[in-house]
Amino acid sequence: MKLLIDFFPIILFFVAFKVWGIYAATGVAIVATIAQIVYLRFKNGKVEPMQWVSLGVIVLFGGATLLAHDENFIKWKPTVLYWLMGAALLLGQLIFKKNLLRSVMGAQLQLPDAVWLKLNLAWSAFFAAMGALNLWVAYNFDTDDWVNFKLFGGMGLMFVFVIAQAIYMSRYLPQDAAKGSAPNDAEAKDKQP
């Protein structure tokens, strides 16, 4: 359900673009993002800082697209968002000595400090690359191709990256959870009458 909520504005943007074009889709994306924030606020009682940033970016760049009637603004929106997320992770680590990725996921995962650092740097690099790739697609292909890339290419690359991160992290997860609670042979023999 959370995944659907997260991708709700992107999916509606895609559908609206295919039916009505880029400007209507931009308006739909703005309204959908506002609806997403309202829903999260009432459901969870709070909204994550990056979700507020995402709302600000879509309102700013989407609004500029509609006011100037220039689709280049909306094409910059994913890049700006990717670069802001990557910069937040990197600057948090380098300047504030705080691993923001660990702050978000640390309650669910127990990993060594060095692994958290590598994950944080990997995500920073991934976001930087995704921002650059978005601009390359936006300026080298037509708007229809860019919208397809935004939904399928962007989500596909994110999915592949998350799977790669999960495989990497699995090497460092505590093995007790994987073994379960079954007693080993020595414990079983000790318990026999």
Secondary structure, DSSP 8 states (H G I E B T S, - for coil): -HHHHHHHHHHHHHHHHHHH-HHHHHHHHHHHHHHHHHHHHHHHS---HHHHHHHHHHHHHHHHHHHHT-THHHHHHHHHHHHHHHHHHHHHHHTS---HHHHHHTTT----HHHHHHHHHHHHHHHHHHHHHHHHHHHHS-HHHHHHIIIIIHHHHHHHHHHHHHHHHHTTS-HHHHHTT---HHHHHHH--
